[in-house]
Amino acid sequence: EGDPSVTLRHVTANDLIIDSLRDQFVSVSIDGNTRIENGILRTTAYLEDRTRGNRGLRNIYLEGDNGTAFTLSGNLKNVMNRTPGSTLTISKGTVETLTIDEKATGSRLEIATNTTVETLNLDTGTRVTGEGDIDSLIVSAPGSTVTMLPDSIVVRPGNTANIAGEVMDSKLAEEASETPRILSGYPEVRNIASTSAELVFSTNKSGTIYWAVSA
């Protein structure tokens, strides 16, 4: 990443277009009291929004040529990838809403460690990898693979996605999004003896139960 090619500090504008006639790598930093409504990236670039709160870039659109690579970080609000065959990396920070548009066919998304995407919309089949977190995942097209397990998952009817190693349809996605709980009437103790007993649990979804026995 290194030092940015361009730093925008205390800038107010409607639009920011990042492009390069020679397709050279561009690094841009947004800082201070900058407020820009729309940012359009058309070239391989690293963009970091260092602002806080509602300042910085409100909307980021990735509209490069097929195969363009983008890296974003910082305080990100709304990001839409429209670039086919692209690789998008969220290297640090938080994204409020990230959409992989239906135009971005064959694209990849990496969410790095200690990075959070609050809402991820997959409108085309996308491979999503990394060690970051996804709060809410909405799958609206077939063919996606997501290596992590989001807190909330919605798979639109008629579609499936491979999520955390399991192929999920709309029903399985709904079950995976439920809060884990022990069903009514459990735990149940069976076959009680002087030095042993069987403890039986039944839950609404698979997982690990931690328990202890005391006198």
C-alpha positions in Angstrom: 0.0 0.0 0.0 2.7 2.5 1.0 2.2 6.2 0.7 -0.8 7.3 -1.3 -0.5 8.8 -4.8 -3.2 11.3 -4.0 -4.5 12.6 -0.6 -7.8 14.4 -0.5 -8.3 16.4 2.7 -11.2 18.7 3.6 -12.6 18.3 0.0 -16.3 18.7 -0.8 -17.5 17.4 -4.2 -20.3 15.5 -5.8 -18.2 13.1 -7.8 -14.7 11.6 -7.7 -13.4 9.6 -10.7 -10.2 7.5 -10.3 -8.8 6.5 -13.6 -5.4 6.0 -15.3 -4.8 6.3 -19.1 -1.9 3.9 -18.8 -3.7 1.6 -16.4 -1.1 2.3 -13.7 -1.7 1.5 -10.0 -3.3 4.4 -8.2 -3.4 4.9 -4.4 -5.9 7.4 -3.0 -6.4 8.5 0.6 -9.6 10.3 1.8 -9.0 12.2 5.1 -10.2 15.1 7.3 -13.6 16.7 6.7 -13.9 15.4 3.2 -17.4 14.8 1.9 -17.9 13.2 -1.6 -21.2 11.7 -2.7 -19.9 9.3 -5.4 -16.5 7.8 -6.1 -16.0 5.8 -9.3 -13.0 3.6 -9.7 -12.0 2.6 -13.3 -8.5 1.4 -12.8 -6.4 -0.9 -10.5 -6.4 1.1 -7.3 -6.1 1.2 -3.5 -8.6 3.5 -1.8 -8.6 4.2 1.9 -11.3 6.3 3.6 -9.7 7.6 6.8 -12.6 9.8 7.8 -15.0 9.1 10.6 -18.8 9.1 11.0 -20.8 10.2 7.9 -17.8 12.0 6.3 -15.8 10.7 3.4 -17.2 8.8 0.4 -20.9 8.0 0.5 -21.0 5.7 -2.5 -18.2 3.8 -4.2 -18.7 2.3 -7.7 -16.1 -0.1 -9.2 -16.4 0.1 -13.0 -13.1 -1.1 -14.4 -12.2 -3.3 -17.3 -12.6 -7.1 -17.1 -10.0 -8.4 -14.6 -9.3 -5.2 -12.7 -8.2 -5.5 -9.1 -9.4 -3.2 -6.3 -8.4 -2.8 -2.7 -10.5 -0.8 -0.3 -10.1 0.0 3.4 -11.3 2.2 6.2 -14.7 3.8 6.9 -16.7 2.5 3.9 -20.4 3.1 3.5 -21.9 1.8 0.2 -19.8 -0.2 -2.2 -21.0 -1.6 -5.5 -18.8 -3.8 -7.8 -19.9 -3.8 -11.4 -16.6 -5.1 -12.9 -16.6 -8.6 -14.4 -13.7 -10.9 -13.6 -12.5 -8.6 -10.9 -10.8 -9.1 -7.6 -12.0 -6.9 -4.7 -10.1 -7.0 -1.4 -11.4 -5.3 1.7 -8.1 -5.1 3.6 -9.3 -3.4 6.9 -12.1 -1.4 8.4 -15.9 -1.8 8.0 -18.2 -1.7 5.0 -21.8 -0.9 5.7 -23.3 -2.3 2.5 -21.3 -4.2 -0.2 -23.0 -5.3 -3.4 -21.6 -7.6 -6.1 -23.7 -6.5 -9.0 -25.1 -8.9 -11.6 -22.6 -7.3 -14.1 -19.6 -8.4 -12.0 -19.7 -12.0 -13.3 -16.8 -14.2 -12.4 -15.6 -11.9 -9.7 -13.9 -12.6 -6.4 -14.1 -11.0 -3.0 -11.6 -11.3 -0.1 -12.5 -10.0 3.4 -9.3 -9.7 5.4 -8.8 -10.5 9.1 -10.3 -7.9 11.5 -12.5 -6.6 8.7 -16.4 -6.5 8.9 -19.0 -6.3 6.1 -22.3 -5.5 7.7 -24.4 -6.4 4.7 -23.2 -8.4 1.7 -25.4 -8.7 -1.4 -24.4 -11.3 -4.0 -26.4 -10.6 -7.1 -24.1 -12.9 -9.2 -22.2 -16.0 -8.4 -19.1 -14.9 -6.4 -16.3 -16.6 -4.5 -15.9 -15.0 -1.1 -12.8 -15.8 1.0 -10.9 -14.5 4.0 -10.9 -14.4 7.7 -13.1 -11.3 8.2 -16.7 -11.2 9.4 -20.0 -10.9 7.5 -23.0 -9.8 9.6 -25.7 -10.3 7.0 -25.5 -12.2 3.7 -28.1 -12.0 1.0 -27.7 -14.4 -2.0 -29.9 -13.6 -5.0 -28.1 -15.7 -7.7 -26.7 -19.2 -7.9 -23.1 -20.2 -7.9 -21.6 -18.4 -4.9 -19.1 -19.9 -2.5 -18.6 -18.2 0.9 -15.9 -19.7 3.2 -17.1 -17.9 6.4 -20.4 -18.3 8.3 -22.3 -15.1 8.5 -24.5 -14.3 11.5 -27.6 -13.9 9.2 -28.1 -15.6 5.9 -30.8 -15.2 3.2 -30.8 -17.3 0.1 -33.5 -16.3 -2.3 -35.9 -19.1 -3.3 -34.7 -21.2 -6.2 -31.0 -20.5 -5.5 -28.3 -22.3 -3.5 -24.9 -21.3 -2.2 -22.0 -23.1 -0.6 -21.6 -21.3 2.7 -19.0 -22.4 5.3 -18.7 -25.8 3.5 -22.4 -26.5 3.4 -24.7 -26.2 0.4 -27.7 -24.1 1.5 -31.0 -23.3 0.0 -33.5 -20.8 1.4 -34.8 -23.2 4.1 -31.3 -24.2 5.3 -30.2 -20.6 5.3 -33.1 -19.7 7.5 -32.3 -22.5 9.9 -28.6 -21.4 10.0 -29.6 -17.9 10.9 -31.7 -18.9 13.9 -30.4 -18.2 17.4 -29.0 -21.4 18.9 -31.3 -22.7 21.6 -32.0 -25.9 23.6 -35.5 -27.2 22.9 -38.3 -27.3 25.5 -38.0 -30.4 27.8 -34.3 -30.6 27.6 -31.8 -31.4 28.9 -33.1 -34.8 30.0 -31.4 -37.1 32.4 -31.7 -40.8 31.7 -30.3 -44.1 33.2 -29.3 -42.6 36.5 -27.0 -44.8 38.6 -24.9 -44.3 41.7 -21.9 -43.1 39.7 -23.2 -42.3 36.3 -26.1 -40.8 34.2 -26.9 -39.9 30.6 -27.6 -36.3 29.8 -29.6 -35.8 26.6 -29.9 -32.5 24.7 -32.0 -31.5 21.7 -31.3 -28.2 19.9 -32.7 -26.3 16.9 -29.4 -26.4 15.0 -26.1 -28.2 15.0 -23.3 -26.8 17.2 -21.4 -27.3 20.4 -22.9 -27.4 23.9 -20.8 -26.5 26.9 -22.0 -27.7 30.3 -20.8 -28.6 33.7 -22.0 -30.8 36.6 -21.7 -29.7 40.2 -22.7 -31.3 43.5 
